[in-house]
Amino acid sequence: MAEKPKKPFPRARLHLLGLLAELLCASAFVIELRRAIQGNSLSWAYVFEWPILGAYGVYVWKKLLRDDTISTPVRAPGARDVAADAARARYNDYLGRVHRAAPGAADQRPEPRQPTRTPLTKAGDASVE
């Protein structure tokens, strides 16, 4: 069964979410700036954090818009990728040469060692020599 190509995320929705995120960051910046000016020293950290978060939001927003416009071509079902087939053929030839170069190499593998078990003794046991 062939997979359906994914529908792109509507651009209007991307713009709406981006604007909402930026409005949230801007309003939080203003609130924290007012609190910091009033004497709340912890708010100074948020005064610098919200603009950084807003800048990151703009970066992601632009990246999503760019990725939305760049779409990968959808191949028809049953279409073959000639470059991948050629690379696979070269790799299979290489494996055949390696196998022919060392005949019987698979038969020369050592047997796996079985773990040896030693009896456990308690501390202070008189039977330990």
C-alpha positions in Angstrom: 0.0 0.0 0.0 1.5 3.3 -1.1 1.9 6.1 1.5 0.0 9.3 1.1 2.3 12.3 0.8 2.1 14.5 3.9 0.1 17.7 3.5 2.1 20.8 4.3 1.2 22.7 7.4 -1.0 25.7 6.4 1.1 28.9 6.1 -1.6 31.0 7.7 -1.5 28.8 10.8 2.3 29.1 11.0 2.1 32.8 10.8 -0.6 32.9 13.5 1.4 30.7 15.9 4.5 32.7 15.3 2.8 36.0 16.0 1.2 34.6 19.2 4.6 33.3 20.4 6.2 36.7 19.7 3.4 38.6 21.5 3.7 36.3 24.5 7.5 36.9 24.7 7.1 40.7 24.2 4.4 41.0 26.9 6.4 38.8 29.3 9.5 41.0 28.7 7.5 44.1 29.6 6.0 42.5 32.8 9.4 41.3 34.0 11.1 44.7 33.2 8.5 46.5 35.3 9.0 44.0 38.2 12.8 44.4 37.9 12.6 48.2 38.0 10.4 47.9 41.1 13.2 46.0 42.9 12.7 42.3 42.2 16.2 41.2 41.4 15.3 37.8 40.1 13.3 39.5 37.3 16.5 40.8 35.8 17.3 37.3 34.6 13.9 37.1 32.9 14.4 40.5 31.3 17.2 39.0 29.3 15.6 35.5 28.9 12.4 36.6 27.1 14.1 38.4 24.2 16.4 35.4 23.7 13.4 33.1 23.6 11.7 35.5 21.2 14.7 35.5 18.9 14.7 31.7 18.9 11.0 31.7 18.1 11.7 33.9 15.1 14.4 31.6 13.9 12.1 28.5 14.2 9.3 30.4 12.5 11.5 31.3 9.5 12.9 27.7 9.4 9.4 26.2 9.3 8.3 28.6 6.6 11.4 27.7 4.5 11.0 24.0 5.0 7.3 24.3 4.1 8.3 25.7 0.7 11.0 23.2 0.0 9.3 19.9 -0.6 10.9 16.6 -1.6 9.7 15.1 -4.8 7.4 12.1 -4.4 8.4 9.2 -6.5 5.7 7.1 -8.2 5.1 3.7 -6.7 7.4 1.2 -8.3 9.9 3.8 -9.5 13.5 2.8 -9.0 16.4 4.8 -7.7 19.1 4.2 -10.2 21.9 5.7 -8.1 21.0 3.6 -5.1 20.8 0.5 -7.3 24.3 1.2 -8.7 25.7 1.7 -5.2 24.1 -1.5 -4.0 25.6 -3.4 -6.9 29.1 -2.0 -6.2 28.8 -3.0 -2.5 27.6 -6.5 -3.4 30.6 -6.9 -5.8 32.9 -5.8 -3.0 31.4 -8.3 -0.6 31.8 -11.0 -3.2 35.5 -10.1 -3.7 36.1 -10.2 0.0 34.4 -13.6 0.3 36.4 -15.1 -2.5 39.7 -13.6 -1.2 39.4 -15.5 2.1 37.8 -18.9 1.4 36.9 -20.8 4.5 37.5 -17.8 6.7 34.1 -18.4 8.3 35.1 -22.0 9.2 38.2 -20.7 11.1 36.4 -18.8 13.7 37.2 -19.9 17.3 34.6 -21.6 19.4 33.0 -19.2 21.9 34.4 -19.8 25.4 32.0 -21.0 28.0 32.2 -18.9 31.2 33.7 -20.8 34.1 31.8 -20.7 37.4 33.7 -20.5 40.7 31.9 -21.4 43.9 31.1 -18.4 46.1 32.2 -18.4 49.7 31.1 -16.3 52.6 33.6 -14.1 54.3 35.2 -15.9 57.2 34.3 -19.3 55.8 36.7 -22.0 57.1 36.6 -24.1 53.9 38.6 -21.5 51.9 42.2 -22.7 51.5 
